[in-house]
Amino acid sequence: MCLHPQEVPPVPDQTAAVALSAFPRGNLYMTMRDELGSLYSDEAFASLYSPVGQPAFSPCVWHW
């Protein structure tokens, strides 16, 4: 599997609204994302993937 580095997508508006409903005062992880942005990028993981083959999912994005 190969990795084609991509930008980390922003948090969807609906996800942010649900998170704020669940944690009206926020929480540690929400604060970290707000203050620091994305902690990891695809470029940090690119050397772990083969340069050829089927494209892999980005390690920074959760896929159900």
mmCIF file of the N, C-alpha and C atoms, coordinates in Angstrom:
data_MODEL
# 
_entry.id   MODEL 
# 
loop_
_atom_site.group_PDB 
_atom_site.id 
_atom_site.type_symbol 
_atom_site.label_atom_id 
_atom_site.label_alt_id 
_atom_site.label_comp_id 
_atom_site.label_asym_id 
_atom_site.label_entity_id 
_atom_site.label_seq_id 
_atom_site.pdbx_PDB_ins_code 
_atom_site.Cartn_x 
_atom_site.Cartn_y 
_atom_site.Cartn_z 
_atom_site.occupancy 
_atom_site.B_iso_or_equiv 
_atom_site.pdbx_formal_charge 
_atom_site.auth_seq_id 
_atom_site.auth_comp_id 
_atom_site.auth_asym_id 
_atom_site.auth_atom_id 
_atom_site.pdbx_PDB_model_num 
ATOM 1   N N  . MET A 1 1  ? 0.842   -1.169 0.000  1.00 0.00 ? 1  MET A N  1 
ATOM 2   C CA . MET A 1 1  ? 0.000   0.000  0.000  1.00 0.00 ? 1  MET A CA 1 
ATOM 3   C C  . MET A 1 1  ? 0.887   1.232  0.000  1.00 0.00 ? 1  MET A C  1 
ATOM 4   N N  . CYS A 1 2  ? 0.474   2.243  -0.725 1.00 0.00 ? 2  CYS A N  1 
ATOM 5   C CA . CYS A 1 2  ? 1.234   3.485  -0.770 1.00 0.00 ? 2  CYS A CA 1 
ATOM 6   C C  . CYS A 1 2  ? 0.410   4.614  -0.170 1.00 0.00 ? 2  CYS A C  1 
ATOM 7   N N  . LEU A 1 3  ? 1.087   5.619  0.282  1.00 0.00 ? 3  LEU A N  1 
ATOM 8   C CA . LEU A 1 3  ? 0.423   6.761  0.909  1.00 0.00 ? 3  LEU A CA 1 
ATOM 9   C C  . LEU A 1 3  ? 0.663   7.994  0.069  1.00 0.00 ? 3  LEU A C  1 
ATOM 10  N N  . HIS A 1 4  ? -0.417  8.632  -0.338 1.00 0.00 ? 4  HIS A N  1 
ATOM 11  C CA . HIS A 1 4  ? -0.336  9.899  -1.049 1.00 0.00 ? 4  HIS A CA 1 
ATOM 12  C C  . HIS A 1 4  ? -0.662  10.982 -0.020 1.00 0.00 ? 4  HIS A C  1 
ATOM 13  N N  . PRO A 1 5  ? 0.350   11.696 0.480  1.00 0.00 ? 5  PRO A N  1 
ATOM 14  C CA . PRO A 1 5  ? 0.105   12.681 1.537  1.00 0.00 ? 5  PRO A CA 1 
ATOM 15  C C  . PRO A 1 5  ? -0.968  13.704 1.154  1.00 0.00 ? 5  PRO A C  1 
ATOM 16  N N  . GLN A 1 6  ? -1.843  13.975 2.102  1.00 0.00 ? 6  GLN A N  1 
ATOM 17  C CA . GLN A 1 6  ? -2.930  14.927 1.924  1.00 0.00 ? 6  GLN A CA 1 
ATOM 18  C C  . GLN A 1 6  ? -2.977  15.844 3.135  1.00 0.00 ? 6  GLN A C  1 
ATOM 19  N N  . GLU A 1 7  ? -3.614  16.976 2.959  1.00 0.00 ? 7  GLU A N  1 
ATOM 20  C CA . GLU A 1 7  ? -3.830  17.891 4.081  1.00 0.00 ? 7  GLU A CA 1 
ATOM 21  C C  . GLU A 1 7  ? -4.830  17.273 5.051  1.00 0.00 ? 7  GLU A C  1 
ATOM 22  N N  . VAL A 1 8  ? -4.684  17.574 6.334  1.00 0.00 ? 8  VAL A N  1 
ATOM 23  C CA . VAL A 1 8  ? -5.637  17.105 7.334  1.00 0.00 ? 8  VAL A CA 1 
ATOM 24  C C  . VAL A 1 8  ? -6.913  17.922 7.165  1.00 0.00 ? 8  VAL A C  1 
ATOM 25  N N  . PRO A 1 9  ? -8.049  17.247 6.961  1.00 0.00 ? 9  PRO A N  1 
ATOM 26  C CA . PRO A 1 9  ? -9.290  17.996 6.754  1.00 0.00 ? 9  PRO A CA 1 
ATOM 27  C C  . PRO A 1 9  ? -9.748  18.675 8.043  1.00 0.00 ? 9  PRO A C  1 
ATOM 28  N N  . PRO A 1 10 ? -10.482 19.768 7.929  1.00 0.00 ? 10 PRO A N  1 
ATOM 29  C CA . PRO A 1 10 ? -10.995 20.423 9.136  1.00 0.00 ? 10 PRO A CA 1 
ATOM 30  C C  . PRO A 1 10 ? -12.083 19.563 9.791  1.00 0.00 ? 10 PRO A C  1 
ATOM 31  N N  . VAL A 1 11 ? -12.352 19.836 11.046 1.00 0.00 ? 11 VAL A N  1 
ATOM 32  C CA . VAL A 1 11 ? -13.417 19.132 11.755 1.00 0.00 ? 11 VAL A CA 1 
ATOM 33  C C  . VAL A 1 11 ? -14.750 19.578 11.146 1.00 0.00 ? 11 VAL A C  1 
ATOM 34  N N  . PRO A 1 12 ? -15.586 18.617 10.723 1.00 0.00 ? 12 PRO A N  1 
ATOM 35  C CA . PRO A 1 12 ? -16.889 18.997 10.146 1.00 0.00 ? 12 PRO A CA 1 
ATOM 36  C C  . PRO A 1 12 ? -17.731 19.793 11.146 1.00 0.00 ? 12 PRO A C  1 
ATOM 37  N N  . ASP A 1 13 ? -18.529 20.727 10.632 1.00 0.00 ? 13 ASP A N  1 
ATOM 38  C CA . ASP A 1 13 ? -19.355 21.590 11.496 1.00 0.00 ? 13 ASP A CA 1 
ATOM 39  C C  . ASP A 1 13 ? -20.278 20.786 12.397 1.00 0.00 ? 13 ASP A C  1 
ATOM 40  N N  . GLN A 1 14 ? -20.897 19.730 11.856 1.00 0.00 ? 14 GLN A N  1 
ATOM 41  C CA . GLN A 1 14 ? -21.824 18.928 12.652 1.00 0.00 ? 14 GLN A CA 1 
ATOM 42  C C  . GLN A 1 14 ? -21.078 18.199 13.775 1.00 0.00 ? 14 GLN A C  1 
ATOM 43  N N  . THR A 1 15 ? -19.887 17.716 13.505 1.00 0.00 ? 15 THR A N  1 
ATOM 44  C CA . THR A 1 15 ? -19.080 17.051 14.528 1.00 0.00 ? 15 THR A CA 1 
ATOM 45  C C  . THR A 1 15 ? -18.713 18.036 15.629 1.00 0.00 ? 15 THR A C  1 
ATOM 46  N N  . ALA A 1 16 ? -18.326 19.241 15.253 1.00 0.00 ? 16 ALA A N  1 
ATOM 47  C CA . ALA A 1 16 ? -17.988 20.267 16.243 1.00 0.00 ? 16 ALA A CA 1 
ATOM 48  C C  . ALA A 1 16 ? -19.203 20.617 17.099 1.00 0.00 ? 16 ALA A C  1 
ATOM 49  N N  . ALA A 1 17 ? -20.373 20.707 16.477 1.00 0.00 ? 17 ALA A N  1 
ATOM 50  C CA . ALA A 1 17 ? -21.595 21.034 17.221 1.00 0.00 ? 17 ALA A CA 1 
ATOM 51  C C  . ALA A 1 17 ? -21.945 19.932 18.219 1.00 0.00 ? 17 ALA A C  1 
ATOM 52  N N  . VAL A 1 18 ? -21.816 18.679 17.805 1.00 0.00 ? 18 VAL A N  1 
ATOM 53  C CA . VAL A 1 18 ? -22.098 17.557 18.710 1.00 0.00 ? 18 VAL A CA 1 
ATOM 54  C C  . VAL A 1 18 ? -21.093 17.552 19.862 1.00 0.00 ? 18 VAL A C  1 
ATOM 55  N N  . ALA A 1 19 ? -19.820 17.789 19.565 1.00 0.00 ? 19 ALA A N  1 
ATOM 56  C CA . ALA A 1 19 ? -18.794 17.814 20.608 1.00 0.00 ? 19 ALA A CA 1 
ATOM 57  C C  . ALA A 1 19 ? -19.063 18.927 21.613 1.00 0.00 ? 19 ALA A C  1 
ATOM 58  N N  . LEU A 1 20 ? -19.459 20.093 21.124 1.00 0.00 ? 20 LEU A N  1 
ATOM 59  C CA . LEU A 1 20 ? -19.765 21.198 22.034 1.00 0.00 ? 20 LEU A CA 1 
ATOM 60  C C  . LEU A 1 20 ? -21.013 20.929 22.857 1.00 0.00 ? 20 LEU A C  1 
ATOM 61  N N  . SER A 1 21 ? -21.971 20.190 22.285 1.00 0.00 ? 21 SER A N  1 
ATOM 62  C CA . SER A 1 21 ? -23.169 19.813 23.047 1.00 0.00 ? 21 SER A CA 1 
ATOM 63  C C  . SER A 1 21 ? -22.811 18.822 24.152 1.00 0.00 ? 21 SER A C  1 
ATOM 64  N N  . ALA A 1 22 ? -21.929 17.888 23.822 1.00 0.00 ? 22 ALA A N  1 
ATOM 65  C CA . ALA A 1 22 ? -21.536 16.874 24.799 1.00 0.00 ? 22 ALA A CA 1 
ATOM 66  C C  . ALA A 1 22 ? -20.614 17.447 25.873 1.00 0.00 ? 22 ALA A C  1 
ATOM 67  N N  . PHE A 1 23 ? -19.775 18.399 25.488 1.00 0.00 ? 23 PHE A N  1 
ATOM 68  C CA . PHE A 1 23 ? -18.808 18.997 26.408 1.00 0.00 ? 23 PHE A CA 1 
ATOM 69  C C  . PHE A 1 23 ? -18.897 20.520 26.311 1.00 0.00 ? 23 PHE A C  1 
ATOM 70  N N  . PRO A 1 24 ? -19.920 21.129 26.924 1.00 0.00 ? 24 PRO A N  1 
ATOM 71  C CA . PRO A 1 24 ? -20.107 22.579 26.787 1.00 0.00 ? 24 PRO A CA 1 
ATOM 72  C C  . PRO A 1 24 ? -18.916 23.408 27.272 1.00 0.00 ? 24 PRO A C  1 
ATOM 73  N N  . ARG A 1 25 ? -18.167 22.900 28.240 1.00 0.00 ? 25 ARG A N  1 
ATOM 74  C CA . ARG A 1 25 ? -16.981 23.612 28.718 1.00 0.00 ? 25 ARG A CA 1 
ATOM 75  C C  . ARG A 1 25 ? -15.718 23.120 28.032 1.00 0.00 ? 25 ARG A C  1 
ATOM 76  N N  . GLY A 1 26 ? -15.892 22.255 27.022 1.00 0.00 ? 26 GLY A N  1 
ATOM 77  C CA . GLY A 1 26 ? -14.741 21.704 26.317 1.00 0.00 ? 26 GLY A CA 1 
ATOM 78  C C  . GLY A 1 26 ? -14.104 20.573 27.094 1.00 0.00 ? 26 GLY A C  1 
ATOM 79  N N  . ASN A 1 27 ? -13.033 20.030 26.568 1.00 0.00 ? 27 ASN A N  1 
ATOM 80  C CA . ASN A 1 27 ? -12.245 19.023 27.262 1.00 0.00 ? 27 ASN A CA 1 
ATOM 81  C C  . ASN A 1 27 ? -10.809 19.122 26.767 1.00 0.00 ? 27 ASN A C  1 
ATOM 82  N N  . LEU A 1 28 ? -9.931  18.346 27.332 1.00 0.00 ? 28 LEU A N  1 
ATOM 83  C CA . LEU A 1 28 ? -8.513  18.432 27.010 1.00 0.00 ? 28 LEU A CA 1 
ATOM 84  C C  . LEU A 1 28 ? -8.247  18.245 25.522 1.00 0.00 ? 28 LEU A C  1 
ATOM 85  N N  . TYR A 1 29 ? -8.877  17.264 24.903 1.00 0.00 ? 29 TYR A N  1 
ATOM 86  C CA . TYR A 1 29 ? -8.608  16.961 23.499 1.00 0.00 ? 29 TYR A CA 1 
ATOM 87  C C  . TYR A 1 29 ? -9.136  18.040 22.558 1.00 0.00 ? 29 TYR A C  1 
ATOM 88  N N  . MET A 1 30 ? -10.287 18.593 22.882 1.00 0.00 ? 30 MET A N  1 
ATOM 89  C CA . MET A 1 30 ? -10.823 19.686 22.070 1.00 0.00 ? 30 MET A CA 1 
ATOM 90  C C  . MET A 1 30 ? -9.921  20.915 22.186 1.00 0.00 ? 30 MET A C  1 
ATOM 91  N N  . THR A 1 31 ? -9.438  21.185 23.391 1.00 0.00 ? 31 THR A N  1 
ATOM 92  C CA . THR A 1 31 ? -8.549  22.321 23.606 1.00 0.00 ? 31 THR A CA 1 
ATOM 93  C C  . THR A 1 31 ? -7.240  22.128 22.863 1.00 0.00 ? 31 THR A C  1 
ATOM 94  N N  . MET A 1 32 ? -6.692  20.909 22.903 1.00 0.00 ? 32 MET A N  1 
ATOM 95  C CA . MET A 1 32 ? -5.451  20.629 22.185 1.00 0.00 ? 32 MET A CA 1 
ATOM 96  C C  . MET A 1 32 ? -5.623  20.883 20.694 1.00 0.00 ? 32 MET A C  1 
ATOM 97  N N  . ARG A 1 33 ? -6.711  20.403 20.105 1.00 0.00 ? 33 ARG A N  1 
ATOM 98  C CA . ARG A 1 33 ? -6.942  20.605 18.667 1.00 0.00 ? 33 ARG A CA 1 
ATOM 99  C C  . ARG A 1 33 ? -7.113  22.094 18.362 1.00 0.00 ? 33 ARG A C  1 
ATOM 100 N N  . ASP A 1 34 ? -7.845  22.802 19.210 1.00 0.00 ? 34 ASP A N  1 
ATOM 101 C CA . ASP A 1 34 ? -8.061  24.234 18.984 1.00 0.00 ? 34 ASP A CA 1 
ATOM 102 C C  . ASP A 1 34 ? -6.760  25.029 19.084 1.00 0.00 ? 34 ASP A C  1 
ATOM 103 N N  . GLU A 1 35 ? -5.936  24.697 20.057 1.00 0.00 ? 35 GLU A N  1 
ATOM 104 C CA . GLU A 1 35 ? -4.707  25.457 20.288 1.00 0.00 ? 35 GLU A CA 1 
ATOM 105 C C  . GLU A 1 35 ? -3.559  25.038 19.381 1.00 0.00 ? 35 GLU A C  1 
ATOM 106 N N  . LEU A 1 36 ? -3.401  23.743 19.166 1.00 0.00 ? 36 LEU A N  1 
ATOM 107 C CA . LEU A 1 36 ? -2.241  23.236 18.440 1.00 0.00 ? 36 LEU A CA 1 
ATOM 108 C C  . LEU A 1 36 ? -2.531  22.860 16.984 1.00 0.00 ? 36 LEU A C  1 
ATOM 109 N N  . GLY A 1 37 ? -3.786  22.706 16.649 1.00 0.00 ? 37 GLY A N  1 
ATOM 110 C CA . GLY A 1 37 ? -4.120  22.232 15.307 1.00 0.00 ? 37 GLY A CA 1 
ATOM 111 C C  . GLY A 1 37 ? -3.844  20.736 15.225 1.00 0.00 ? 37 GLY A C  1 
ATOM 112 N N  . SER A 1 38 ? -3.571  20.262 14.060 1.00 0.00 ? 38 SER A N  1 
ATOM 113 C CA . SER A 1 38 ? -3.282  18.853 13.864 1.00 0.00 ? 38 SER A CA 1 
ATOM 114 C C  . SER A 1 38 ? -1.881  18.539 14.391 1.00 0.00 ? 38 SER A C  1 
ATOM 115 N N  . LEU A 1 39 ? -1.764  17.467 15.155 1.00 0.00 ? 39 LEU A N  1 
ATOM 116 C CA . LEU A 1 39 ? -0.462  17.107 15.726 1.00 0.00 ? 39 LEU A CA 1 
ATOM 117 C C  . LEU A 1 39 ? 0.392   16.299 14.757 1.00 0.00 ? 39 LEU A C  1 
ATOM 118 N N  . TYR A 1 40 ? -0.232  15.585 13.851 1.00 0.00 ? 40 TYR A N  1 
ATOM 119 C CA . TYR A 1 40 ? 0.495   14.741 12.913 1.00 0.00 ? 40 TYR A CA 1 
ATOM 120 C C  . TYR A 1 40 ? 0.072   15.060 11.493 1.00 0.00 ? 40 TYR A C  1 
ATOM 121 N N  . SER A 1 41 ? 0.958   14.804 10.560 1.00 0.00 ? 41 SER A N  1 
ATOM 122 C CA . SER A 1 41 ? 0.627   14.978 9.150  1.00 0.00 ? 41 SER A CA 1 
ATOM 123 C C  . SER A 1 41 ? 0.992   13.699 8.412  1.00 0.00 ? 41 SER A C  1 
ATOM 124 N N  . ASP A 1 42 ? 0.447   13.528 7.224  1.00 0.00 ? 42 ASP A N  1 
ATOM 125 C CA . ASP A 1 42 ? 0.759   12.349 6.422  1.00 0.00 ? 42 ASP A CA 1 
ATOM 126 C C  . ASP A 1 42 ? 2.249   12.263 6.106  1.00 0.00 ? 42 ASP A C  1 
ATOM 127 N N  . GLU A 1 43 ? 2.905   13.401 5.940  1.00 0.00 ? 43 GLU A N  1 
ATOM 128 C CA . GLU A 1 43 ? 4.326   13.399 5.615  1.00 0.00 ? 43 GLU A CA 1 
ATOM 129 C C  . GLU A 1 43 ? 5.149   12.683 6.695  1.00 0.00 ? 43 GLU A C  1 
ATOM 130 N N  . ALA A 1 44 ? 4.698   12.746 7.939  1.00 0.00 ? 44 ALA A N  1 
ATOM 131 C CA . ALA A 1 44 ? 5.419   12.095 9.027  1.00 0.00 ? 44 ALA A CA 1 
ATOM 132 C C  . ALA A 1 44 ? 5.372   10.573 8.904  1.00 0.00 ? 44 ALA A C  1 
ATOM 133 N N  . PHE A 1 45 ? 4.371   10.047 8.201  1.00 0.00 ? 45 PHE A N  1 
ATOM 134 C CA . PHE A 1 45 ? 4.198   8.610  8.081  1.00 0.00 ? 45 PHE A CA 1 
ATOM 135 C C  . PHE A 1 45 ? 4.551   8.069  6.695  1.00 0.00 ? 45 PHE A C  1 
ATOM 136 N N  . ALA A 1 46 ? 4.831   8.937  5.748  1.00 0.00 ? 46 ALA A N  1 
ATOM 137 C CA . ALA A 1 46 ? 5.028   8.518  4.361  1.00 0.00 ? 46 ALA A CA 1 
ATOM 138 C C  . ALA A 1 46 ? 6.153   7.500  4.194  1.00 0.00 ? 46 ALA A C  1 
ATOM 139 N N  . SER A 1 47 ? 7.213   7.612  4.979  1.00 0.00 ? 47 SER A N  1 
ATOM 140 C CA . SER A 1 47 ? 8.339   6.677  4.830  1.00 0.00 ? 47 SER A CA 1 
ATOM 141 C C  . SER A 1 47 ? 7.981   5.265  5.298  1.00 0.00 ? 47 SER A C  1 
ATOM 142 N N  . LEU A 1 48 ? 6.884   5.096  6.010  1.00 0.00 ? 48 LEU A N  1 
ATOM 143 C CA . LEU A 1 48 ? 6.463   3.778  6.478  1.00 0.00 ? 48 LEU A CA 1 
ATOM 144 C C  . LEU A 1 48 ? 5.706   2.993  5.410  1.00 0.00 ? 48 LEU A C  1 
ATOM 145 N N  . TYR A 1 49 ? 5.364   3.639  4.312  1.00 0.00 ? 49 TYR A N  1 
ATOM 146 C CA . TYR A 1 49 ? 4.579   3.023  3.245  1.00 0.00 ? 49 TYR A CA 1 
ATOM 147 C C  . TYR A 1 49 ? 5.431   2.796  2.004  1.00 0.00 ? 49 TYR A C  1 
ATOM 148 N N  . SER A 1 50 ? 5.067   1.795  1.246  1.00 0.00 ? 50 SER A N  1 
ATOM 149 C CA . SER A 1 50 ? 5.735   1.516  -0.022 1.00 0.00 ? 50 SER A CA 1 
ATOM 150 C C  . SER A 1 50 ? 5.444   2.646  -1.002 1.00 0.00 ? 50 SER A C  1 
ATOM 151 N N  . PRO A 1 51 ? 6.370   2.957  -1.903 1.00 0.00 ? 51 PRO A N  1 
ATOM 152 C CA . PRO A 1 51 ? 6.108   4.005  -2.890 1.00 0.00 ? 51 PRO A CA 1 
ATOM 153 C C  . PRO A 1 51 ? 5.151   3.558  -4.000 1.00 0.00 ? 51 PRO A C  1 
ATOM 154 N N  . VAL A 1 52 ? 4.861   2.275  -4.094 1.00 0.00 ? 52 VAL A N  1 
ATOM 155 C CA . VAL A 1 52 ? 3.941   1.762  -5.115 1.00 0.00 ? 52 VAL A CA 1 
ATOM 156 C C  . VAL A 1 52 ? 2.882   0.888  -4.458 1.00 0.00 ? 52 VAL A C  1 
ATOM 157 N N  . GLY A 1 53 ? 1.815   0.683  -5.174 1.00 0.00 ? 53 GLY A N  1 
ATOM 158 C CA . GLY A 1 53 ? 0.763   -0.197 -4.679 1.00 0.00 ? 53 GLY A CA 1 
ATOM 159 C C  . GLY A 1 53 ? -0.554  0.536  -4.516 1.00 0.00 ? 53 GLY A C  1 
ATOM 160 N N  . GLN A 1 54 ? -1.502  -0.171 -3.953 1.00 0.00 ? 54 GLN A N  1 
ATOM 161 C CA . GLN A 1 54 ? -2.836  0.384  -3.733 1.00 0.00 ? 54 GLN A CA 1 
ATOM 162 C C  . GLN A 1 54 ? -2.752  1.530  -2.733 1.00 0.00 ? 54 GLN A C  1 
ATOM 163 N N  . PRO A 1 55 ? -3.461  2.628  -2.985 1.00 0.00 ? 55 PRO A N  1 
ATOM 164 C CA . PRO A 1 55 ? -3.432  3.752  -2.034 1.00 0.00 ? 55 PRO A CA 1 
ATOM 165 C C  . PRO A 1 55 ? -3.979  3.346  -0.664 1.00 0.00 ? 55 PRO A C  1 
ATOM 166 N N  . ALA A 1 56 ? -3.354  3.837  0.365  1.00 0.00 ? 56 ALA A N  1 
ATOM 167 C CA . ALA A 1 56 ? -3.769  3.557  1.745  1.00 0.00 ? 56 ALA A CA 1 
ATOM 168 C C  . ALA A 1 56 ? -4.593  4.722  2.280  1.00 0.00 ? 56 ALA A C  1 
ATOM 169 N N  . PHE A 1 57 ? -5.376  4.454  3.319  1.00 0.00 ? 57 PHE A N  1 
ATOM 170 C CA . PHE A 1 57 ? -6.070  5.527  4.014  1.00 0.00 ? 57 PHE A CA 1 
ATOM 171 C C  . PHE A 1 57 ? -5.048  6.343  4.785  1.00 0.00 ? 57 PHE A C  1 
ATOM 172 N N  . SER A 1 58 ? -5.297  7.611  4.915  1.00 0.00 ? 58 SER A N  1 
ATOM 173 C CA . SER A 1 58 ? -4.425  8.485  5.688  1.00 0.00 ? 58 SER A CA 1 
ATOM 174 C C  . SER A 1 58 ? -4.447  8.055  7.147  1.00 0.00 ? 58 SER A C  1 
ATOM 175 N N  . PRO A 1 59 ? -3.288  7.947  7.821  1.00 0.00 ? 59 PRO A N  1 
ATOM 176 C CA . PRO A 1 59 ? -3.281  7.548  9.227  1.00 0.00 ? 59 PRO A CA 1 
ATOM 177 C C  . PRO A 1 59 ? -3.869  8.602  10.159 1.00 0.00 ? 59 PRO A C  1 
ATOM 178 N N  . CYS A 1 60 ? -4.028  9.828  9.690  1.00 0.00 ? 60 CYS A N  1 
ATOM 179 C CA . CYS A 1 60 ? -4.563  10.873 10.568 1.00 0.00 ? 60 CYS A CA 1 
ATOM 180 C C  . CYS A 1 60 ? -6.077  10.971 10.499 1.00 0.00 ? 60 CYS A C  1 
ATOM 181 N N  . VAL A 1 61 ? -6.714  10.188 9.652  1.00 0.00 ? 61 VAL A N  1 
ATOM 182 C CA . VAL A 1 61 ? -8.169  10.247 9.493  1.00 0.00 ? 61 VAL A CA 1 
ATOM 183 C C  . VAL A 1 61 ? -8.765  8.918  9.893  1.00 0.00 ? 61 VAL A C  1 
ATOM 184 N N  . TRP A 1 62 ? -9.752  8.951  10.740 1.00 0.00 ? 62 TRP A N  1 
ATOM 185 C CA . TRP A 1 62 ? -10.431 7.736  11.184 1.00 0.00 ? 62 TRP A CA 1 
ATOM 186 C C  . TRP A 1 62 ? -11.455 7.334  10.141 1.00 0.00 ? 62 TRP A C  1 
ATOM 187 N N  . HIS A 1 63 ? -11.412 6.089  9.695  1.00 0.00 ? 63 HIS A N  1 
ATOM 188 C CA . HIS A 1 63 ? -12.374 5.575  8.727  1.00 0.00 ? 63 HIS A CA 1 
ATOM 189 C C  . HIS A 1 63 ? -13.131 4.425  9.370  1.00 0.00 ? 63 HIS A C  1 
ATOM 190 N N  . TRP A 1 64 ? -14.450 4.503  9.367  1.00 0.00 ? 64 TRP A N  1 
ATOM 191 C CA . TRP A 1 64 ? -15.281 3.449  9.959  1.00 0.00 ? 64 TRP A CA 1 
ATOM 192 C C  . TRP A 1 64 ? -15.422 2.316  9.006  1.00 0.00 ? 64 TRP A C  1 
# 
